[in-house]
Amino acid sequence: MKEAKKVQVTDQICKQAQLMRRGGANQTEIGKLLGVNPCTISRIEKAGFNYDQYMENRRIAKEKEKKAKEQPQEQEQAEEQVPGQIEMELVAAKPQEMTDQVKLMRFQAGQIDKLVLKLDHINDTLNMILRVMRKE
């Protein structure tokens, strides 16, 4: 198989893409004719067919990608906690060192577990009733 050459985007390619788009060609057709990926045509279009804006957008995207690679753990931690959410310490604390807030959160978690079990039981009972009604 032939290996495709990587075509460097230029101002001329941006102008050609703009003219073809005005003529009614879609991104795939333009990409094939100019020898670039249709995704690149999409990025050129988002930049308003302006070469300088396309290069600026590309630079910004590379910087974001670089930052994402450098700090993946910080992003995961930021996504885990919802604003306004109470943070619970999960370290093994001695009973006399537990704060009232930790005690309250553990109590609430226990109550939620009981509630979930009760709802599951109700759901199972309703399903059994429905099965019996269908058979009749």
Rosetta blueprint (number, residue, H / E / L):
1 M L
2 K L
3 E L
4 A L
5 K L
6 K L
7 V L
8 Q L
9 V L
10 T L
11 D H
12 Q H
13 I H
14 C H
15 K H
16 Q H
17 A H
18 Q H
19 L H
20 M H
21 R H
22 R H
23 G L
24 G L
25 A L
26 N L
27 Q H
28 T H
29 E H
30 I H
31 G H
32 K H
33 L H
34 L H
35 G L
36 V L
37 N L
38 P H
39 C H
40 T H
41 I H
42 S H
43 R H
44 I H
45 E H
46 K H
47 A L
48 G L
49 F L
50 N L
51 Y H
52 D H
53 Q H
54 Y H
55 M H
56 E H
57 N H
58 R H
59 R H
60 I H
61 A H
62 K H
63 E H
64 K H
65 E H
66 K H
67 K H
68 A H
69 K H
70 E H
71 Q L
72 P H
73 Q H
74 E H
75 Q H
76 E H
77 Q H
78 A H
79 E H
80 E H
81 Q L
82 V L
83 P L
84 G L
85 Q L
86 I L
87 E L
88 M L
89 E L
90 L L
91 V L
92 A L
93 A L
94 K L
95 P H
96 Q H
97 E H
98 M L
99 T L
100 D H
101 Q H
102 V H
103 K H
104 L H
105 M H
106 R H
107 F H
108 Q H
109 A H
110 G H
111 Q H
112 I H
113 D H
114 K H
115 L H
116 V H
117 L H
118 K H
119 L H
120 D H
121 H H
122 I H
123 N H
124 D H
125 T H
126 L H
127 N H
128 M H
129 I H
130 L H
131 R H
132 V H
133 M H
134 R H
135 K H
136 E L
